[in-house]
Amino acid sequence: MKQLPEYRTGRNFIRIGDIVRVRPRPGRRDGFEAKVRAILADERGEVTEIEVFGGPAGRHAIRTLRPERIERLAQTCHGEARTARR
């Protein structure tokens, strides 16, 4: 596997260091916000795993997720850079 600095989702890019929304697993209710630490692709260049740091309140951890569970968030909020909530 090789590490990428960014990848494209539709018209947008997700980059290392971006704050993203992680969709909940099937059967769960709440997702969470996290910061992208690594983007891993296979030999063909297709993104297979995304490593994030974050989680529900009080349960922050490093997690490796499939790209389908990641949603891009705007990286500014009211003109200020978005930061991960703790």
C-alpha positions in Angstrom: 0.0 0.0 0.0 1.1 3.5 -0.6 0.2 6.7 1.2 -1.5 9.6 -0.6 -1.6 13.3 0.4 -5.2 13.7 -0.8 -8.0 12.0 -2.8 -11.0 13.2 -4.7 -14.6 12.5 -3.7 -16.9 13.8 -6.4 -16.0 17.5 -6.8 -14.2 17.8 -3.5 -10.9 16.7 -2.1 -10.1 15.2 1.3 -6.6 15.9 2.5 -4.4 14.8 5.4 -5.2 17.1 8.3 -8.8 17.8 7.2 -11.6 17.5 9.7 -14.2 14.9 8.4 -17.5 13.5 9.5 -17.5 9.7 10.0 -20.8 8.0 9.3 -22.1 5.6 11.9 -21.9 1.9 11.4 -25.1 0.2 10.3 -27.5 -0.1 13.2 -25.8 2.8 15.1 -27.2 6.3 15.5 -24.4 8.8 15.8 -21.4 9.5 13.7 -18.5 11.7 14.9 -15.9 14.2 13.7 -12.3 13.2 13.3 -9.0 14.4 11.7 -7.5 12.6 8.8 -4.0 11.1 9.6 -3.3 9.0 6.6 -4.9 8.0 3.2 -3.8 4.5 2.0 -4.2 3.3 -1.6 -3.6 -0.1 -3.3 -1.2 -0.7 -6.2 -3.8 0.7 -8.7 -4.2 4.0 -6.8 -7.6 3.2 -5.4 -8.2 4.4 -1.9 -8.8 1.5 0.4 -8.3 2.8 4.0 -8.4 6.1 5.7 -6.8 6.5 9.2 -8.4 9.2 11.4 -8.0 10.5 15.0 -11.1 11.3 16.9 -14.3 9.8 18.1 -17.4 10.2 20.2 -16.9 12.4 23.3 -14.5 10.8 25.7 -13.6 8.0 23.3 -10.9 9.5 21.0 -8.7 7.0 19.3 -6.9 6.3 16.0 -9.3 4.4 13.7 -8.8 2.9 10.2 -12.0 3.2 8.1 -13.2 2.5 4.6 -13.7 5.6 2.4 -17.5 5.0 2.2 -17.8 6.1 5.8 -16.0 9.4 5.4 -17.9 12.7 4.5 -16.1 15.9 3.7 -16.8 18.9 5.9 -16.2 22.6 5.1 -12.8 23.5 6.4 -13.9 26.9 7.6 -16.7 27.8 10.0 -17.7 31.5 10.2 -14.5 32.5 8.5 -12.3 30.6 11.0 -10.4 27.4 10.4 -12.4 24.3 11.6 -10.8 22.5 14.6 -11.6 19.1 16.0 -14.0 19.2 18.9 -12.7 17.5 22.0 
